[in-house]
């Protein structure tokens, strides 16, 4: 997948056996770029950036699961760039990347990592002159964040929301009520025309999910902001 909103280029690169959507995003003028959720296959991701002439400046993480953060340390060690995010409450998961892959019977796909900087709601990330906002969206994991730009109408939602589904909440530290609250109170107010890149599968819009998502559609959880007690 490749698209060009304004001066920002975006390429989606699925990685690991779990086919997680790593986003390579760059400023078309400066060629400065970021990798969002490099879950693994670090060499391939760096090679793709080099092929496109993109200079990676930062790594942004939405949360600490193995398939989203597993390649971050190798990229930082090779390129000398900082890892930014997620929220500090996901360090528990970042400390268990290697252990988590081992539970799948796999080794060498990712490394435990400590970010150079955690993120809080309201902070701003920059790619060239373009600013991206951060909201804290616990539920799938306690320290999950979503990164978005209102003008470009694009959000990187990790594993909070998918086309026709939502993030799993059967993991340690997950909370289903928090997940629904995050979607309803943090994502829906960003607008129905906001396109989102999920951690797995195809892109969609918040409006599409409000219309027909069987877990968080308006006919399931109601419209706008509000109390989500009792859902899931």
C-alpha atoms as one frame of an Amber mdcrd trajectory, in Angstrom:
protein
   0.000   0.000   0.000   1.302   3.442  -0.865  -0.414   6.795  -0.662   0.468
  10.472  -0.619  -1.422  12.830   1.679  -0.012  16.366   1.140   3.796  16.219
   1.391   3.730  12.999   3.397   4.421   9.653   1.765   3.351   6.393   3.362
   4.143   2.794   2.633   2.737  -0.133   4.597   5.159  -3.033   5.046   3.700
  -6.147   6.725   6.297  -7.878   8.895   6.719 -11.078  10.939   4.634 -14.241
  10.597   1.795 -12.246  12.205   1.744  -9.854   9.211   1.792  -6.681  11.301
   1.461  -3.423   9.380   4.690  -1.502   9.874   4.347   2.009   8.438   7.231
   3.732   6.703   6.297   7.404   6.506   8.387  10.239   5.159   8.429  13.878
   4.125   8.651  13.963   0.335  10.651  17.193   0.384  13.314  16.439   2.991
  13.167  12.627   2.689  13.264  12.443   6.489  11.218   9.493   7.692   9.942
   7.445  10.603   9.121   3.792  11.107   5.914   3.183  13.034   5.680  -0.196
  14.799   8.661  -2.035  13.268   7.712  -5.395  14.712  10.489  -7.389  13.074
  12.504  -7.980   9.884  14.628  -4.961  10.744  17.062  -5.517   7.872  14.235
  -5.550   5.322  12.710  -2.376   6.732  16.029  -0.531   6.668  16.711  -1.765
   3.141  13.309  -0.548   1.970  13.980   2.908   3.420  17.372   3.031   1.729
  15.887   1.958  -1.609  13.388   4.820  -1.395  16.059   7.311  -0.385  14.410
   7.845   3.000  16.538   8.777   6.015  14.996   7.295   9.144  15.046   9.836
  11.963  12.863   8.183  14.611  10.982   5.020  15.510   7.422   5.457  16.851
   5.709   2.666  18.796   1.975   2.417  19.462   2.357  -0.375  22.017   4.720
  -2.981  23.365   3.605  -6.255  21.815   6.187  -8.416  20.096   4.918  -7.902
  16.537   4.870  -4.101  16.883   8.091  -3.422  18.770  10.309  -6.454  18.151
  12.491  -4.869  15.462  12.947  -1.504  17.149  16.137  -2.280  19.072  18.012
  -3.646  16.052  17.081  -0.586  14.004  18.137   1.769  16.799  21.422  -0.089
  17.280  22.188   0.032  13.552  20.981   3.526  12.676  21.441   5.364  15.959
  17.888   6.759  15.972  15.643   7.163  19.029  12.670   4.985  19.894   9.693
   7.098  20.945   6.620   5.646  22.635   4.519   3.986  23.705   3.184   5.112
  27.100   5.311   3.967  30.030   2.617   1.506  31.150   3.644  -0.808  28.286
   7.203  -1.350  29.492   5.982  -4.619  31.012   5.342  -5.876  27.472   8.526
  -4.379  26.019  10.475  -6.392  28.593   8.870  -9.616  27.326   9.268  -9.464
  23.551  11.720 -12.365  23.356   9.732 -14.391  25.884   6.540 -13.764  23.923
   8.022 -14.963  20.630   9.313 -18.081  22.388   5.736 -18.911  23.366   4.981
 -19.080  19.636   7.916 -21.451  19.239  10.008 -18.803  17.482  13.309 -17.160
  18.329  15.384 -14.390  16.809  12.388 -12.375  15.600  12.600  -9.533  18.095
  14.400  -8.117  21.099  13.342  -6.619  24.396  13.715  -2.855  24.370  13.487
   0.279  26.508  12.381   3.377  24.560  14.414   6.564  24.613  11.225   8.445
  25.461   7.752   7.432  26.570   4.699   9.312  25.345   1.810  10.897  27.207
  -1.525  12.032  25.851  -1.305  15.505  24.359   2.311  15.274  23.257   3.266
  16.141  19.693   5.510  14.235  17.288   7.016  15.888  14.230   7.987  14.632
  10.796   9.576  17.554   9.044   7.120  20.407   9.535   4.132  18.076   9.971
   2.879  17.532  13.496   1.178  14.396  14.788  -0.852  14.271  17.969  -0.884
  11.526  20.593  -3.780  10.081  22.585  -3.499   7.390  25.256  -5.806   4.487
  24.358  -5.565   1.711  26.970  -7.493  -1.514  26.685  -5.618  -3.846  24.358
  -2.543  -2.966  26.425  -2.361  -0.453  29.288   0.150   1.813  27.565  -1.261
   1.795  24.049  -1.256   5.105  22.163  -2.725   6.306  18.872  -0.853   8.769
  16.644  -2.828  10.972  14.267  -2.869  14.113  12.130  -6.200  15.884  11.841
  -5.379  17.786   8.639  -4.152  14.714   6.787  -7.033  12.647   8.155  -4.826
   9.734   9.091  -4.408   7.795  12.337  -2.088   4.954  13.287  -4.159   2.930
  15.726  -2.024  -0.151  16.401  -4.250  -2.917  17.708  -7.070  -0.795  19.141
  -9.335  -1.012  16.091  -9.512  -3.039  12.875 -11.757  -3.171   9.827 -14.767
  -4.946  11.275 -13.159  -5.822  14.595 -11.334  -4.548  17.673  -8.185  -5.445
  19.572  -8.048  -8.580  21.684  -8.495  -8.192  25.411  -7.604 -11.704  26.574
  -3.930 -10.823  27.146  -2.383 -10.041  30.530  -3.092  -6.407  31.513  -5.847
  -6.049  28.882  -9.161  -4.472  29.842 -12.222  -4.746  27.572 -14.118  -1.845
  29.162 -11.072   0.408  28.718 -10.790  -0.609  25.067 -14.367   0.362  24.276
 -13.978   3.604  26.202 -10.787   4.438  24.291 -12.489   3.907  20.948 -15.647
   5.799  21.851 -14.098   8.711  23.741 -10.685   9.087  22.058 -11.120   7.924
  18.452 -14.692   8.684  17.392 -14.385  12.406  18.278 -11.558  12.698  15.710
 -14.161  12.507  12.952 -15.866   9.949  10.739 -13.638  10.897   7.791 -10.465
   9.949   9.667  -8.711   7.114   7.838  -6.856   4.702  10.069  -4.015   2.262
   9.572  -4.560  -0.734  11.857  -1.930  -3.099  13.149  -3.219  -5.862  10.876
  -5.374  -5.974   7.796  -6.792  -3.246   5.547  -7.223   0.439   6.287 -10.657
   1.867   6.989 -12.288   5.015   8.351 -13.826   5.708  11.730 -17.087   6.442
   9.943 -17.118   3.025   8.302 -16.533   1.325  11.640 -19.234   3.372  13.344
 -21.595   2.285  10.587 -21.051  -1.476  10.626 -18.372  -2.684  13.075 -20.122
  -5.447  15.068 -18.143  -4.610  18.217 -18.135  -0.794  18.317 -20.651   0.395
  15.734 -23.093   3.094  16.806 -25.878   0.521  16.914 -23.834  -1.445  19.468
 -22.322   1.170  21.788 -24.282   4.299  20.911 -23.175   7.567  19.357 -20.580
  10.135  20.417 -18.835  10.255  23.758 -20.343   8.674  26.795 -20.272   5.960
  29.395 -19.363   2.496  28.112 -20.136   0.606  31.339 -21.410  -2.868  30.695
 -20.047  -3.180  27.159 -18.129  -6.429  26.632
